[in-house]
Amino acid sequence: MTRKGSEVRVLYGPPENPEVGGRCPAGADAATTQRRSREGDVRVLVTGATGYIGGRLAPRLLEQGRQVRCLVRDPARLRDVPWAADAEVVAGDVLDPASCERALNGCQVAYYLVHQLGSGPRFAERDRRAASVFAAAARAAGVERLVYLGGLAPREEPLSPHLASRLEVGDLLLGSGVPTAVLRAAVVIGSGSASFEMLRYLTERLPVMVTPRWVRNRVQPIAVRDVLHFLLAAADLPASVSRAFDVGGPEVLTYLAMMQRYAAVAGLRRRVVVPVPVLTPRLSSHWMGVVTPVPAELARPLVESLRHEVVCAEDDLVRLVGEPEGGLLPFEEAVALALARVRDHQVTTRWSSATLPGTLAEPLPSDPAWTGGTLLRDEREVTVGAPAEALWPHIEGIGGEHGWYSWPLAWAARGWLDRLFGGVGLARGRRDPDRLVTGDSVDFWRVEELVPGRRLRLRAEMRLPGSAWLELEVEPLGPTRCRYRQRALFAPRGLAGHLYWWAIAPFHEVIFGSMATNLAARAEGRGPVVPRWWRRRRRPGTGPREVSLRPLRPGEERAG
């Protein structure tokens, strides 16, 4: 990279593309773009709007008066998000050329905020294909500006697959022929970010820790607030600017220093850290998967990225668009702000907001799209001596810190088993302890459908030999009573799926039966019920797998 006066020219990127590395000083075209965006006639496409960054960027674009269109695989996941009512939401996939062309039609600016990380060992190939499809569609649609958030990485040394893929995606977008701004950030500090969650849980849970040598590598963290500032400003760069920019906070720290400073901000004692050379990224990621809520399959590429020193080589974007109001946020202030958001339950998006490709693609077995096959079920029904309004908050608040209203040891064991096999486990928790929206994660479940006051449907994201759902429903029966219905559904995959179901079937009475009973007890203002036995009867025609709790007779009390 070379500098000459007020001109900056980038020396990397596809050399055959004359658009890469244009002039940077703001001129008349920048003023025109900014004036047009203030007038509100710029339509902006946001991909990854259900993810961590996209879910925070879209409402800020709306606040600026821009017309926002969101491309998502499942529009239902934005149904309960407050800002989505002011945006246009279209269904599609960045791997599908037709849906990209439809989504980009009429847009002047497009944000590319998706990646295929976690989709399997061939994620780089999927990333390459998706970026190529999106770049071609953007050029055909006449898009005037692409903005991409990638990873900060050194160019002169072999990179981890994750960082190499991020750089390749940026180069593909720069080679599209559309003016492109590639923003490259290292560790993003903000409530709910994967990097922050790893830092937080490692520091809080381990007063003494054995760590790999990379904890002494230099890192330039940046607050999520500042990342959003630069993303918003990049939309108004002049058309002559098409290049990559390094973005970072005001400090360069080691990861060890970040942990010690986090401990100081959080009011913890100084951590004792012993670096050792034998912890490979694979071993480190599995350790991260045990200690933090970030699963090993996501932790590993993040850990591999930290093997490199990731420090900004330039700050040209700051010179072009300026710093955020009040300046770039120092590390301690970013941590304090993130912790305050967590404490006040104001985490708007989390790393777990994003789902892997295909996670929500399969229909619920009761949907018309269900194509048949074996469906195993456990059904419960309880008449509750309290109005529906008293029961619903306990249903919506299930999981996370409130637990699952039944045998805690069984849920904990299932969570640890899931983590052992590379799943998300129970440590993922909830974004908000009391309120849900469609698409939220709830431990190892995902909210697939939410009808406030009536129905909550969760889809399992744990490691399973099949697909599973848990549906909780309340039906008003008058001013003082309601009916609670609970369905656990499992579509087994092969013999392993059937064996799994029948192996855990003996525990259903304790796990699912206790859940129904204790939810009813909470709504009625009673404490949790620990049953010694269950009175039950089979409903005609339900078969041996469908169990219903017998409603209490007047004056009768449950055992326990």
C-alpha positions in Angstrom: 0.0 0.0 0.0 1.4 3.4 -0.9 0.4 7.0 0.0 0.8 10.1 -2.1 -0.6 13.3 -0.8 -4.3 12.9 -0.1 -4.4 9.9 -2.4 -4.4 6.3 -1.3 -4.0 3.4 -3.6 -4.3 -0.3 -2.6 -1.8 -2.7 -4.2 -3.6 -5.9 -3.6 -6.9 -7.3 -5.0 -7.5 -8.7 -8.5 -4.9 -6.9 -10.6 -6.9 -7.2 -13.8 -9.7 -5.1 -12.4 -9.1 -1.4 -12.9 -11.8 -0.5 -10.4 -9.7 -1.8 -7.4 -7.7 0.9 -5.7 -9.3 4.0 -7.0 -8.9 7.5 -5.7 -10.0 8.2 -2.1 -10.5 11.9 -1.6 -14.1 12.9 -1.3 -15.3 14.9 -4.2 -18.5 15.9 -5.9 -19.7 12.3 -6.4 -19.5 11.8 -2.6 -21.6 14.9 -2.0 -24.2 13.8 -4.5 -24.4 10.3 -2.9 -24.7 11.8 0.6 -27.4 14.3 -0.5 -29.4 11.5 -2.2 -29.2 9.2 0.9 -30.4 12.0 3.1 -33.4 12.5 0.8 -34.3 8.9 1.4 -34.4 7.7 -2.2 -31.6 5.2 -1.8 -32.7 1.6 -1.5 -30.3 -0.6 0.5 -30.2 -4.4 0.5 -29.0 -6.1 3.7 -28.0 -9.7 3.6 -27.6 -11.5 6.9 -30.3 -9.4 8.6 -31.0 -12.2 11.1 -27.4 -12.3 12.1 -25.3 -10.5 14.7 -24.1 -7.5 12.6 -27.0 -7.4 10.1 -29.6 -7.4 12.8 -28.0 -4.2 14.3 -27.2 -2.5 11.0 -30.7 -2.7 9.4 -32.5 -0.6 12.1 -29.8 2.0 12.0 -30.2 2.3 8.2 -33.9 2.8 8.8 -33.2 5.5 11.4 -31.2 7.3 8.7 -34.3 7.4 6.5 -33.1 4.8 4.0 -35.3 2.3 2.3 -34.2 -1.1 3.5 -34.7 -4.5 1.9 -33.6 -7.6 3.7 -32.7 -10.9 2.0 -33.2 -13.8 4.4 -33.7 -17.5 4.0 -36.7 -17.6 6.3 -38.7 -14.3 6.5 -40.6 -15.7 9.5 -37.5 -15.1 11.6 -38.0 -11.3 11.3 -41.7 -11.4 11.9 -41.4 -10.4 15.6 -38.5 -8.0 15.2 -39.8 -4.5 15.8 -37.9 -2.7 13.0 -38.8 -5.3 10.4 -42.3 -3.7 10.0 -40.5 -0.7 8.4 -38.4 -2.8 6.0 -39.1 -4.9 3.0 -38.3 -8.6 3.7 -37.7 -11.0 0.8 -37.0 -14.7 0.9 -33.9 -16.0 -0.9 -30.4 -17.4 -0.6 -27.1 -15.9 -1.7 -26.3 -19.2 -3.3 -29.3 -18.9 -5.6 -28.7 -16.5 -8.6 -32.4 -15.9 -9.2 -33.2 -14.8 -5.7 -30.2 -12.6 -5.6 -31.2 -10.9 -8.8 -34.8 -10.3 -7.5 -33.5 -8.9 -4.2 -30.9 -6.6 -5.8 -33.3 -5.2 -8.4 -33.7 -1.5 -7.8 -31.1 -1.3 -5.0 -28.3 1.3 -5.1 -26.3 -0.1 -2.1 -25.9 -3.7 -0.9 -24.4 -5.1 2.3 -22.9 -8.5 2.1 -22.9 -9.8 5.7 -23.1 -13.6 5.3 -20.6 -16.4 5.5 -20.9 -20.2 5.4 -18.8 -20.8 8.5 -20.0 -23.9 10.3 -21.7 -25.4 7.2 -19.1 -28.1 7.0 -15.5 -28.7 5.9 -16.3 -27.3 2.5 -17.4 -23.9 3.8 -14.7 -22.1 1.8 -16.1 -23.5 -1.4 -19.6 -22.4 -0.4 -18.3 -19.0 0.5 -16.6 -18.7 -2.9 -19.7 -19.7 -4.8 -22.0 -17.4 -2.8 -19.8 -14.4 -3.2 -19.4 -15.0 -7.0 -23.2 -15.4 -7.4 -23.9 -12.2 -5.4 -21.2 -10.2 -7.2 -22.5 -11.1 -10.6 -26.1 -10.3 -9.6 -25.1 -7.0 -8.2 -23.3 -5.9 -11.4 -26.2 -7.0 -13.5 -28.7 -5.1 -11.3 -26.7 -1.9 -11.6 -25.8 -1.7 -7.9 -23.7 1.4 -7.2 -22.0 0.3 -4.0 -21.2 -3.0 -2.3 -20.1 -3.1 1.4 -18.6 -6.2 3.0 -17.4 -6.9 6.5 -14.5 -9.3 6.5 -11.6 -10.3 8.8 -8.4 -8.5 9.5 -5.4 -10.6 8.5 -1.8 -10.3 7.5 -1.1 -10.8 3.8 2.4 -12.1 4.0 1.9 -15.4 5.9 -0.1 -18.6 5.6 -3.6 -18.0 6.9 -6.2 -20.1 8.7 -8.9 -21.4 6.4 -11.4 -19.0 8.0 -9.3 -15.9 7.4 -8.2 -17.0 3.9 -11.9 -17.5 3.0 -12.8 -14.0 4.3 -10.0 -12.4 2.2 -11.0 -14.4 -0.9 -14.7 -13.2 -0.5 -13.5 -9.6 -0.3 -11.4 -10.0 -3.4 -14.3 -11.6 -5.3 -16.5 -8.6 -4.5 -13.8 -6.1 -5.4 -13.5 -7.9 -8.7 -17.2 -7.6 -9.4 -16.9 -4.3 -11.3 -19.1 -2.6 -8.7 -17.5 0.0 -6.4 -16.8 -2.0 -3.2 -15.8 -1.2 0.3 -14.3 -4.2 2.1 -14.0 -3.5 5.9 -11.6 -5.8 7.7 -12.0 -6.1 11.5 -10.3 -8.3 14.1 -12.0 -9.0 17.4 -15.4 -7.3 17.7 -16.4 -6.3 21.3 -20.1 -6.0 21.9 -22.8 -7.7 23.9 -23.6 -11.0 22.3 -20.7 -11.2 19.8 -18.9 -14.6 19.6 -15.6 -13.0 20.3 -16.9 -11.2 23.4 -18.7 -14.3 24.7 -15.4 -16.3 24.4 -13.5 -13.6 26.2 -16.2 -13.2 28.9 -16.6 -16.8 29.8 -13.0 -17.7 29.7 -12.1 -14.9 32.1 -15.1 -15.3 34.4 -15.0 -19.1 34.8 -11.2 -19.7 34.9 -9.3 -17.7 37.6 -6.3 -19.9 36.7 -5.9 -21.1 33.1 -3.4 -22.9 30.9 -3.4 -21.2 27.5 -1.7 -21.6 24.1 1.1 -19.2 23.1 -1.2 -17.1 20.9 -2.6 -15.3 23.9 0.5 -13.1 23.6 -0.1 -12.2 20.0 -1.2 -8.6 19.3 -4.8 -7.9 18.5 -6.6 -4.6 17.7 -10.2 -5.0 19.0 -13.0 -2.7 18.0 -16.3 -2.0 19.6 -19.4 -3.1 17.7 -20.7 0.5 17.9 -17.7 1.7 15.9 -18.0 -1.2 13.3 -21.6 -0.1 12.7 -20.4 3.5 12.3 -18.0 2.6 9.5 -20.4 0.3 7.8 -23.0 3.0 7.6 -20.5 5.6 6.4 -19.1 3.2 3.7 -22.4 3.4 1.8 -21.7 7.0 1.1 -18.2 6.7 -0.2 -17.6 8.2 -3.7 -17.8 5.8 -6.6 -14.1 6.2 -7.3 -13.3 4.4 -4.0 -13.2 0.6 -4.4 -10.8 -1.0 -2.0 -10.2 -2.7 1.4 -10.0 -0.8 4.6 -8.6 -1.9 8.0 -10.8 -0.9 10.9 -9.9 -1.2 14.5 -10.2 0.4 17.9 -7.8 2.9 19.4 -5.6 0.3 21.2 -3.4 -2.6 20.3 -3.4 -5.3 23.0 -2.5 -8.9 23.5 -5.3 -11.4 24.1 -3.8 -11.9 27.6 -4.1 -8.2 28.2 -7.7 -8.2 27.0 -8.5 -11.0 29.5 -6.8 -9.1 32.4 -8.5 -5.8 31.5 -11.9 -7.6 31.2 -11.3 -9.0 34.7 -10.6 -5.5 36.0 -13.8 -4.0 34.4 -15.9 -7.0 35.7 -14.6 -6.6 39.2 -12.7 -9.9 39.2 -9.3 -10.7 40.6 -6.3 -10.7 38.3 -6.2 -14.0 36.3 -3.3 -16.4 36.5 -2.4 -17.4 33.0 0.2 -20.1 32.1 0.9 -20.2 28.3 2.0 -23.7 27.0 3.1 -24.7 23.5 1.2 -27.9 23.2 -2.4 -26.6 22.8 -3.2 -26.9 19.1 -6.1 -24.9 17.7 -8.2 -28.1 17.6 -7.6 -28.8 21.3 -8.1 -25.1 22.2 -11.4 -25.0 20.3 -12.7 -28.1 22.2 -11.7 -26.4 25.4 -13.5 -23.3 24.4 -16.6 -25.4 23.6 -16.5 -26.7 27.2 -15.9 -23.5 29.0 -17.8 -21.0 26.8 -21.2 -21.1 25.1 -19.6 -20.9 21.7 -19.6 -24.5 20.2 -16.3 -26.0 19.1 -17.2 -25.9 15.4 -17.5 -22.1 15.6 -14.7 -21.6 18.2 -12.1 -23.4 16.1 -11.9 -20.9 13.2 -11.9 -18.0 15.7 -9.1 -19.6 17.6 -7.2 -20.3 14.4 -7.5 -16.6 13.5 -5.9 -15.6 16.8 -2.7 -17.4 15.8 -2.0 -14.3 13.7 -1.2 -10.8 14.9 -4.1 -8.8 13.6 -3.3 -5.1 13.7 -4.5 -2.4 11.3 -1.9 -1.4 8.7 -3.7 1.9 7.9 -6.6 4.0 9.1 -7.6 5.5 5.8 -11.3 5.0 6.3 -11.2 7.2 9.4 -9.6 10.0 7.3 -12.4 9.6 4.7 -15.5 9.4 6.9 -14.3 10.5 10.3 -14.6 8.8 13.7 -17.8 8.1 15.5 -19.2 10.9 17.7 -17.1 10.9 20.8 -14.2 9.1 19.1 -13.4 5.4 18.9 -14.4 3.5 22.0 -11.5 2.3 24.2 -11.4 -1.4 25.1 -12.5 -1.0 28.7 -15.4 1.3 27.8 -16.5 -1.2 25.1 -16.4 -4.0 27.7 -18.3 -2.0 30.3 -21.0 -1.1 27.8 -21.3 -4.7 26.7 -21.6 -5.9 30.3 -24.2 -3.3 31.0 -26.3 -4.5 28.0 -26.0 -8.1 29.3 -27.0 -7.1 32.8 -30.0 -5.0 31.7 -31.1 -7.7 29.2 -30.8 -5.3 26.3 -28.8 -7.6 24.0 -30.5 -6.9 20.6 -28.6 -9.6 18.7 -26.3 -12.5 19.6 -23.8 -14.7 17.7 -26.4 -17.4 18.0 -29.0 -15.3 16.1 -27.5 -16.6 12.9 -28.4 -20.2 11.8 -26.5 -22.5 9.6 -27.7 -23.1 6.0 -30.7 -25.5 6.1 -31.2 -25.3 9.9 -34.8 -24.1 9.5 -35.5 -25.5 6.1 -37.4 -28.6 7.1 -41.1 -28.3 7.8 -42.8 -29.2 11.1 -44.4 -32.6 10.7 -47.9 -31.1 11.2 -47.3 -28.6 8.4 -48.9 -29.2 5.0 -45.4 -29.5 3.5 -44.6 -32.6 5.6 -44.0 -35.5 3.3 -44.7 -38.3 5.7 -42.6 -40.9 7.4 -42.4 -42.1 11.0 -43.3 -39.5 13.6 -42.8 -40.3 17.3 -44.5 -38.1 19.9 -45.0 -37.5 23.5 -48.2 -35.4 24.2 -49.2 -33.9 27.6 -52.3 -32.0 28.6 -53.1 -30.2 31.9 -56.0 -28.1 33.0 -54.5 -25.2 34.9 -56.3 -23.4 37.7 -55.1 -20.0 36.5 -55.9 -17.8 33.5 -53.9 -18.0 30.3 -52.2 -14.7 31.1 -50.7 -16.2 34.2 -49.3 -19.3 32.4 -47.9 -17.6 29.2 -45.0 -15.7 30.9 -43.6 -19.0 32.2 -43.9 -20.6 28.7 -42.2 -17.6 27.0 -39.5 -17.5 29.7 -38.6 -21.2 29.5 -34.9 -22.2 29.2 -31.9 -20.2 30.0 -31.6 -19.0 33.6 -35.2 -20.1 34.3 -34.5 -23.7 33.3 -36.9 -26.3 31.9 -39.2 -26.9 34.9 -38.2 -30.6 35.2 -35.2 -32.8 36.2 -32.3 -30.3 36.0 -29.7 -33.1 36.0 -31.2 -34.8 33.0 -31.2 -31.5 31.0 -27.6 -30.7 32.1 -26.5 -34.2 31.1 -28.1 -33.9 27.7 -26.4 -30.5 27.2 -22.9 -31.9 28.1 -23.5 -34.9 25.8 -24.3 -32.5 23.0 -21.2 -30.4 23.6 -19.1 -33.6 23.7 -20.2 -34.4 20.1 -19.7 -30.8 18.9 -23.1 -29.4 19.5 -24.2 -26.1 21.1 -25.4 -27.6 24.4 -27.3 -25.6 27.0 -24.6 -22.9 27.5 -25.9 -20.8 24.6 -28.8 -19.6 26.9 -31.2 -16.9 25.7 -30.9 -13.4 24.3 -33.5 -12.1 26.8 -34.6 -14.1 29.9 -38.3 -13.2 29.6 -39.0 -12.2 26.0 -38.7 -14.2 22.7 -38.9 -13.4 19.0 -39.0 -15.9 16.2 -35.5 -17.1 15.4 -34.2 -16.6 19.0 -32.0 -19.4 20.4 -33.1 -21.0 23.6 -30.2 -23.3 24.8 -30.1 -26.0 22.2 -33.5 -25.1 20.7 -34.5 -22.4 18.2 -37.8 -20.5 18.2 -39.5 -21.6 15.0 -43.0 -20.2 15.7 -44.2 -17.7 18.3 -47.9 -16.7 18.7 -47.8 -14.4 21.7 -50.1 -15.7 24.4 -51.0 -18.9 22.6 -48.1 -21.0 21.2 -44.4 -21.5 21.3 -42.7 -24.0 19.0 -39.1 -24.8 19.4 -36.9 -26.7 16.9 -34.0 -28.8 18.2 -30.4 -27.8 17.2 -28.7 -30.4 19.3 -26.9 -33.4 17.8 -29.7 -35.9 17.0 -30.3 -38.8 14.7 -33.3 -37.1 13.3 -35.4 -33.9 13.7 -37.1 -32.8 16.9 -39.6 -30.2 18.0 -41.1 -29.1 21.3 -44.4 -27.2 21.1 -46.0 -25.5 24.1 -49.6 -24.2 23.8 -52.1 -22.5 26.0 -55.9 -22.4 25.5 -58.1 -20.1 27.6 -61.0 -21.8 29.3 -62.5 -18.7 31.0 -61.3 -16.0 33.4 -59.7 -18.4 35.9 -58.7 -21.5 34.0 -56.8 -22.6 30.9 -55.6 -25.7 29.2 -51.9 -26.4 28.7 -50.8 -28.7 25.8 -47.3 -29.9 25.3 -46.0 -31.9 22.3 -42.6 -33.4 21.9 -42.2 -34.6 18.3 -39.3 -36.6 16.8 -38.8 -37.7 13.2 -36.1 -40.4 13.4 -33.5 -40.8 10.7 -32.8 -44.5 10.2 -32.4 -47.2 12.8 -30.2 -45.0 14.9 -33.1 -42.5 15.3 -35.5 -45.2 16.4 -33.0 -46.6 18.9 -32.4 -43.1 20.3 -36.1 -42.5 20.9 -36.8 -45.8 22.6 -33.6 -45.5 24.7 -34.8 -42.2 26.2 -38.5 -43.0 26.3 -38.3 -44.3 30.0 -37.2 -40.8 31.0 -40.1 -38.9 29.2 -42.4 -39.4 32.2 -40.0 -37.6 34.5 -38.7 -34.9 32.0 -41.8 -34.0 30.0 -44.4 -35.0 32.6 -42.6 -32.8 35.3 -42.4 -30.0 32.8 -46.1 -29.9 32.3 -46.9 -30.2 36.0 -44.4 -27.6 37.1 -45.5 -25.1 34.5 -49.1 -25.4 35.7 -47.9 -25.1 39.4 -46.0 -21.9 38.6 -49.0 -20.4 36.9 -51.2 -21.3 39.9 -48.7 -19.7 42.3 -47.5 -22.9 43.7 -43.9 -24.2 44.0 -42.4 -26.8 41.8 -44.0 -30.3 42.1 -41.7 -33.3 42.4 -43.9 -36.3 41.7 -43.4 -39.7 43.3 -45.7 -41.3 40.8 -48.1 -40.2 38.1 -51.8 -40.8 37.6 -52.4 -41.2 33.9 -54.7 -42.7 31.4 -54.5 -43.3 27.6 -56.8 -41.4 25.4 -58.7 -43.6 22.9 -56.8 -43.8 19.6 -53.6 -42.0 20.8 -51.4 -45.2 20.7 -48.7 -46.2 23.1 -46.5 -43.1 22.5 -49.0 -40.4 23.3 -49.5 -39.8 27.0 -51.9 -37.3 28.6 -52.0 -36.2 32.3 -55.4 -36.7 33.9 -56.9 -33.4 35.1 -57.3 -33.0 38.8 -60.7 -33.5 40.4 -62.1 -30.8 42.7 -60.2 -30.9 46.0 -57.6 -33.4 44.7 -53.9 -32.6 45.0 -51.0 -34.0 43.0 -48.6 -36.2 44.7 -45.2 -34.8 45.5 
